[in-house]
């Protein structure tokens, strides 16, 4: 009698898929919430970053050509802000078409760092410069989160693993912390006293040798 072997094979494959979704603790893996909405977030994030970058580049270029009194940035900061706008625009444009997550994450991270530097440098140069810097940081951060959620570059996985390792740490109790701190303070004071005594002894000895007159 011929036996139907296709059904057991299908059942085995289904069982393997179910087992693959269960971790070492017996809990089923759930898809992260960000991963479910990231495909919808990357498109608006890229458009927003592209528009913001083009505006920043164009506005600073206009301020270089025809400067206004309300925009108090120096020429160097205007050029730097314009370059930031171009970097943001390139990252946003690639986010619309490119499928290389690492490239998008690299451009987004560079944009965040650059925007933070510009924000720090222009924080005290008027409300307009401050608002532009904050908006640039916010939209580049939004872009990076969308890229990581869709392409799973590893930023959130790294943060989750780091938090998991932090939870495994054994923290000192209050008494242990006090005793360790006291030991460190006593050691530092003792070493400072020893160095002071040696310094006084050597300085006094060399001073006495210097006062000796030969001949």
C-alpha positions as CSV (number, residue, x, y, z in Angstrom):
1,X,0.0,0.0,0.0
2,X,1.4,3.4,-1.0
3,X,1.7,5.9,1.8
4,X,1.2,9.7,1.5
5,X,4.5,11.2,2.8
6,X,3.8,14.8,1.8
7,X,1.6,15.5,4.8
8,X,4.2,14.5,7.4
9,X,6.8,16.6,5.6
10,X,4.5,19.7,5.7
11,X,3.7,19.1,9.3
12,X,7.4,18.8,10.1
13,X,8.1,22.1,8.3
14,X,5.3,23.8,10.2
15,X,6.6,22.5,13.5
16,X,10.1,23.8,12.6
17,X,8.7,27.2,11.9
18,X,6.9,27.2,15.3
19,X,10.0,26.1,17.1
20,X,12.1,28.8,15.4
21,X,9.8,31.4,16.8
22,X,10.3,30.2,20.4
23,X,13.4,31.4,22.3
24,X,15.5,29.6,24.9
25,X,13.1,30.6,27.7
26,X,10.1,29.1,26.0
27,X,8.5,32.5,25.0
28,X,7.3,33.2,21.5
29,X,9.2,35.9,19.7
30,X,7.0,39.0,19.0
31,X,7.8,41.3,16.1
32,X,8.9,44.7,17.5
33,X,6.3,47.4,17.3
34,X,8.7,49.8,15.5
35,X,9.4,47.1,12.9
36,X,5.7,47.0,12.0
37,X,5.2,50.7,11.5
38,X,8.7,51.5,10.1
39,X,7.9,50.8,6.5
40,X,5.3,53.5,6.7
41,X,7.6,55.9,8.7
42,X,10.6,55.9,6.4
43,X,8.8,57.5,3.4
44,X,7.6,60.6,5.4
45,X,10.8,60.8,7.3
46,X,12.8,60.8,4.1
47,X,10.6,63.5,2.6
48,X,10.8,65.6,5.7
49,X,14.5,65.3,5.9
50,X,14.9,66.1,2.2
51,X,12.6,69.2,2.5
52,X,14.3,70.4,5.7
53,X,17.8,69.9,4.2
54,X,16.9,71.8,1.0
55,X,15.4,74.7,3.0
56,X,18.4,74.9,5.3
57,X,20.8,74.9,2.4
58,X,18.8,77.4,0.4
59,X,18.2,79.8,3.3
60,X,21.8,79.9,4.4
61,X,22.9,80.4,0.8
62,X,20.6,83.4,0.6
63,X,21.9,84.7,3.9
64,X,25.5,84.5,2.5
65,X,24.5,86.5,-0.6
66,X,22.1,89.0,1.1
67,X,22.6,88.8,4.8
68,X,19.9,90.1,7.2
69,X,20.3,91.5,10.7
70,X,18.0,89.0,12.3
71,X,20.2,86.1,11.3
72,X,23.3,86.7,13.4
73,X,25.4,83.7,12.3
74,X,29.0,84.3,11.1
75,X,30.0,83.5,7.5
76,X,31.7,80.3,8.6
77,X,28.6,79.1,10.5
78,X,26.3,79.9,7.6
79,X,28.5,77.8,5.3
80,X,28.5,75.0,7.8
81,X,24.8,75.2,8.2
82,X,24.4,75.1,4.4
83,X,26.6,72.0,4.2
84,X,24.5,70.4,6.9
85,X,21.4,71.1,4.8
86,X,23.0,69.4,1.8
87,X,23.9,66.4,3.8
88,X,20.4,66.1,5.1
89,X,19.0,66.5,1.6
90,X,21.2,63.7,0.3
91,X,20.3,61.4,3.1
92,X,16.6,62.1,2.5
93,X,16.8,61.6,-1.2
94,X,18.6,58.2,-0.8
95,X,16.0,57.2,1.8
96,X,13.3,57.5,-0.9
97,X,15.1,55.1,-3.3
98,X,18.0,53.3,-1.7
99,X,17.5,49.9,0.0
100,X,21.0,49.9,1.6
101,X,20.2,50.3,5.3
102,X,23.8,50.7,6.4
103,X,24.4,53.6,4.0
104,X,21.2,55.3,5.1
105,X,22.1,54.8,8.8
106,X,25.6,56.2,8.2
107,X,24.3,59.3,6.5
108,X,21.6,59.8,9.2
109,X,24.1,59.4,12.0
110,X,26.5,61.9,10.4
111,X,23.6,64.3,10.0
112,X,22.7,64.0,13.7
113,X,26.2,64.6,14.9
114,X,26.7,67.5,12.5
115,X,23.3,69.0,13.5
116,X,24.3,68.7,17.2
117,X,27.6,70.5,16.6
118,X,25.8,73.3,14.7
119,X,23.2,73.5,17.4
120,X,25.8,73.8,20.1
121,X,27.7,76.5,18.1
122,X,24.6,78.6,17.3
123,X,22.5,78.1,20.5
124,X,23.3,81.7,21.7
125,X,23.0,83.4,18.3
126,X,19.3,84.2,18.2
127,X,15.9,82.4,18.4
128,X,15.9,81.6,14.6
129,X,19.2,79.8,14.7
130,X,18.2,77.9,17.8
131,X,14.9,76.8,16.2
132,X,16.6,75.7,13.0
133,X,19.2,73.7,15.0
134,X,16.5,71.9,17.1
135,X,14.4,71.1,14.1
136,X,17.4,69.7,12.2
137,X,18.2,67.4,15.2
138,X,14.6,66.2,15.5
139,X,14.0,65.3,11.9
140,X,17.4,63.6,11.5
141,X,16.7,61.6,14.6
142,X,13.3,60.6,13.2
143,X,15.0,59.5,10.0
144,X,17.5,57.4,11.8
145,X,14.8,55.7,13.9
146,X,12.8,54.9,10.7
147,X,15.8,53.5,8.9
148,X,16.7,51.3,11.8
149,X,13.2,50.0,12.2
150,X,12.8,49.1,8.6
151,X,16.2,47.8,7.6
152,X,17.0,46.4,11.1
153,X,20.5,47.8,11.0
154,X,21.0,46.9,14.7
155,X,20.7,50.1,16.7
156,X,17.7,49.1,18.7
157,X,19.0,45.5,19.1
158,X,22.3,46.9,20.5
159,X,20.4,49.1,22.9
160,X,18.2,46.2,24.1
161,X,21.3,44.0,24.6
162,X,23.1,46.7,26.4
163,X,20.1,47.2,28.8
164,X,19.9,43.5,29.3
165,X,23.6,43.4,30.3
166,X,23.1,46.3,32.6
167,X,20.2,44.5,34.4
168,X,22.6,41.6,35.0
169,X,25.0,43.8,37.0
170,X,25.3,43.3,40.7
171,X,25.0,46.7,42.4
172,X,26.7,47.4,45.7
173,X,24.6,47.9,48.8
174,X,24.7,51.1,50.8
175,X,27.2,49.8,53.3
176,X,29.5,48.3,50.7
177,X,29.5,51.5,48.7
178,X,30.3,53.5,51.9
179,X,33.1,51.2,52.9
180,X,34.6,51.1,49.4
181,X,34.4,54.9,49.1
182,X,36.0,55.3,52.6
183,X,38.9,53.0,51.6
184,X,39.5,55.0,48.4
185,X,39.5,58.3,50.3
186,X,41.9,56.9,53.0
187,X,44.2,55.6,50.3
188,X,44.2,58.9,48.4
189,X,44.9,60.9,51.6
190,X,47.7,58.6,52.6
191,X,49.3,58.8,49.2
192,X,49.0,62.6,49.2
193,X,50.6,62.7,52.6
194,X,53.5,60.4,51.5
195,X,54.1,62.5,48.4
196,X,54.1,65.7,50.5
197,X,56.6,64.2,53.0
198,X,58.9,63.0,50.2
199,X,58.7,66.3,48.4
200,X,59.6,68.2,51.6
201,X,62.5,65.8,52.3
202,X,63.9,66.0,48.8
203,X,63.5,69.8,48.5
204,X,65.1,70.3,52.0
205,X,68.0,68.0,51.1
206,X,68.7,69.5,47.7
207,X,68.5,73.0,49.3
208,X,71.1,72.0,51.9
209,X,73.4,70.6,49.2
210,X,73.0,73.8,47.2
211,X,74.0,75.9,50.2
212,X,77.3,74.1,50.6
213,X,80.2,76.2,49.4
214,X,83.2,74.3,48.1
215,X,86.5,76.1,48.3
